[in-house]
Every structure is written in C-alpha cells, then in structure tokens.
Amino acid sequence: MAISSFKRNSPRHPSPFQSLRNSLKFSVMDRYLAIELILPFLFGVGVFSSLGVSVDALFDLIRKITESGLSFAIAAKIFFLRFPQFVAYSFPMATLLATLMTYSRLSSDSELTALKACGVSVYRMVLPALGICCLITGLTFAFNELIVPAANYQSAITLAEALQEDNPPFSERNIRYEEYKKIMLPDGESEQALSRLFYAKKFDGERMQGLTILDFSQEGLEQIVSAKSAQWNSQQSLWDFSDGTIYIVSTDGAFRNIVTFENQQLKLPRAPLDLATRKRNYDEMNIAEASGYLDLLKQGGSDDQIRKLQVRIQQKYALPFVCIAFGLVGAALGSHLERAGRATGFAISLGIIFGYYLLTIVFGSIAQLGYISPVLGGWLPNLFGLITAGLLLVRSSR
C-alpha cells in the first residue's frame, strides 16, 4: 500500500515537449524584461525620429521658406507629412538602443548573473527581447506599407503645387511597351508570345507623338499602325489616333490593305500611358505598387531601371526584419558591457547603425550593377547582423 501510494504521489519527469512549453511560457522574468525594454525603445523612437526629420526635412524646408517663399503653413504641413517616414526608420534604431541599454544595465547590476545562477540560459534571457523585436518588425512593416508611401506622396504633391514646379512627372522620350499572350503548342505545352509592341518617340504629358504599334494579337493577321500622335480617351477607354496609316499584313508577308486616316479610335491597352506617367518615386510606393510598376518596366523600361527597382523592393522587404537582427545584437552586446548610460548606448548604437546602412548601400549598389542578385543585395546586411548576433550569444553562453 505504501509502495503504491509512493508511486502514485511521486513526481513525474516532464517530457521534452512539456519542458519546451514551460520554457516558452510567459513568466515573471519575461514580463519584467519586456517592461524594461519599452521605455528605452520609446526614448529611442523619439530621439532618432526627431534627429532624422531635423537633419533631412527641417533644414530643407527652412531653405525653401527663405529662398523660394514657401509659406509657414505649407511648410508645417509638409513637415508633419514627412514625419512618418522617420518614425518608421527609427524603429530598428530604437530597438537596438533599447536592448543594448537594458541588457547592459541588467549585466552591471548582476541581475543576469543571478539569472544564470538560477539555471536560466542566455538564450532564454534574450527570448523576451526577440518577442518584442518580432512585434516591432510587424509594426515597421505595417508603417512602411500603409502610412509612409501615402504620406511621402502627399508631401511631394503639396510641395510641388506650392512651389509651382514645372518639372514633368513623366517620361518624355522613347516610351516602349511590350504585351504578351499565351499560346498553345502542338504538344500541349504553352509559351509566351509577343502580342503587341508599342513605341512612342515623345510624350508631352497629354499626347504621345511619333507612334508605331505592331499588333500580332489576331491569329493569321498582322497590323502595323503608324501615327503622328495619340491621346488616351478615359471616357471610352481607348486611344484617339491622329494623322496615321494602318498597314494590314497577311501571314505570308504581303500587304492586304492600307488605310490612311486623320482620326481613328483603337482599343489598345492603357499600360503605355501608365508607364510614361508614373509619378511616384521609390519612397512613395508600397511593395504592391512597386511590383506593379516593375511589371510595366519589364515590358518597356531599361535594364538599369528594372534592376534598381528589384533591389529597392527587396530592401523594402528586408528593412523591417533588421529589427530582429538589431535586437539580438543589442541584447548580446549589452550583456558584455558594464552599465552604459544613455550617451554611451546612443554612441554605440550610432556606430552599429552606420555600419548597417553602409553595408546596405554597398550591397545595394553591387546588386544594381548585376554582380549579385537583388535578393542578396537586399538581405545580406540582415544576414551579417544575424551572424554577428549569433556569435555574440554563443560567446555569452560560455
């Protein structure tokens, strides 16, 4: 009876799954570390965003007020429209500063030593920081996609209207657009074949000039359209061509018909106009808009423009995730430092941030030159940050 009672009441060893679940459970330590991280993070957001907007936007607006007569009301509006971009940029920097300052303070107060004495590993200590970093990564991504592009675009439009700038927001020469269609082969496979080729020599913002269109969309019939000018008719969703000729060619290469016209409406895609009048730069587009513009560039843009946009898209994906790399680097590095005040932590953070953005520029330029892929150009700085964090954590665990 005693033996059976002992068996029934004796503690059971937890399974590996239960041990993992218990280690990942949100504990008092996690709550304590999360609270300690929040205040330095908010401090970093305020400092870095204010510093960035002051250096980049404020000085430029002051110059425009004094030199171009920009009103204070418009300048204030533009200032607040530009502010979200610097807030988004400050999130990774503030993450680095918060983890660096928090873990250096815990180290100097021997709190990390006490946790190690209780059997808590270094990897478990940085787990709350990793969770906070993941939340900040999502916040940064949402900010960059939903708020920053629209605010930047509205800022650019407001400034252009206030200064009455006459720089044309469109491509003025050599607009090319290729349209493809899927055709079925005799063996049942499919392939992409050229359907239309659109070319215009000039564009003045309203009308295309010097147009040549090769149309292969109708099977067994090829059409060549040459026109002096053309304008998009938005009400009827077609093109109004002026002073041109239509050449209809059979499959054997012989002319079947030639038609001259003064005015002719043709139902062709609007994409060439979209390609010519693209008004937003890279900072004014989110990933979906940039990807749509990339599809247009692949059909009519230069290789340099295409590769540059591919790199920018990858950098847009990679930027939010640098919060994780910065957070782990800050936590691992802070655990080695004695108590670092805000000035010391700020100085170390600036050095790491400068190194990261230097790598971003270098690898982005290499990718634009074609020596590495756009994916590597956008993500290699993050990879270096994660490797550095891993090495520091391994060193801390010894």
Secondary structure, 3 states (H helix, E strand, C coil): CHHHHHHHHCCCCCCHHHHHHHHHCCCHHHHHHHHHHHHHHHHHHHHHHHHHHHHHHHHHHHHHHHHHCCCHHHHHHHHHHHHHHHHHHHHHHHHHHHHHHHHHHHHHCCHHHHHHHCCCCHHHHCHHHHHHHHHHHHHHHHHHHHHHHHHHHHHHHHHHHHHCCCCCCCCCEEEEEEEEEEEECCCCCEEEEEEEEEEEEEECCCCEEEEEEEECCCCCEEEEEEEEEEEEECCCCEEEEEEEEEEEEECCCCEEEEEEEEEEEECCCCHHHHHHCCCCCHHHCCHHHHHHHHHHHHHHCCHHHHHHHHHHHHHHHHHHHHHHHHHHHHHHHHCCCCCCCHHHHHHHHHHHHHHHHHHHHHHHHHHHHCCCCHHHHHHHHHHHHHHHHHHHHHHHHC
